[in-house]
Amino acid sequence: GQLGQTLAAGGQIQVRCPNCHALNAESAKFCNSCGQALSPAPAPAGATVACPKCGTQNSATAKFCTNCGQTLTGGGTPAPAQ
């Protein structure tokens, strides 16, 4: 299915999840709200949490890893923004 795109505050493009309609970073591979697979792209910048499974840096507010879909709630390690 087609992913809707929208411009978020700060000029960042976000994609709307085709399953739950939550907005995600354009770079997300999985929805940070429901875990639905999205289009592949690099990891987003900003405040991040490392995935306990694959080590990918994810948004500090993400519930699921954008790379592997791992649940992040309470399982990530905070990392400094770069």
N, C-alpha and C positions, 0 to 999 in steps of 0.2 A: 504494500500500500504506500501511498504518498505521505510524506511527513510534512506537516505545515511548518513554515518558518515565520518567526516574528523577531523584531528588533527589541532587545531588552534595554533597560537603563544602562548607560555606560557604553552603548553602541555594540554590545555583544549580540550576535545572532543566536537565537534559541530555536529548538525544534519541539513541536508538540507531539507527545506520545500518541500513537494511533490507538492504543488500548485504553488508557485512563485520561488522556488529554492534558497531562501535566507538562509544563515547560521544562526542557532540559537543555544543557549546553549543547551547541552544535556539534561538539566533539564527542559527546556521549555515545557509547555503543549500546548501553542499556538504560532504560528509564530509571531515574533515581527515586521514583515514587513506587512503581509497581514491578520493575525488573524486566519489562518488555524489551526485546532486542530492538535497537535503533540502528541507523546507518553508522558504519565504522569511521573513526577519525581520531586525531591525537588528543591527549588529555588536556583539560582546561587549566588556566592559570588562576591564582588567587589562594585563599585559605584552603588548605587541603588536609585530607586524612589518607594514610596509606592503607591499601587493601591488605587484610591479613592473609589472603590466599595468594595473590599475584604481585603485590607490592606497588601496584599502580596508584598514583596520587589522584584522589577524588575530591570533589567539593566537600567542605566540612559539613554541609547540610544534606549530602547525598545519603540515601538509605541503602543503595546498591552500588557496587563497583561498576564504573562505566566500561571497564575492559572485560571482566569475566562474569559479572552479575552477582558476585558474592554479597551477602548481606553485610552491611557496614555498621549497623546500629550497635554501639558498644564494643565493636571488634576492631576498629581502626586505631592507628597510632597517629596523633596529631603531628604535622610537619609544618615548618615555617613556610610562609609564602615566598615565592621566588620571583 
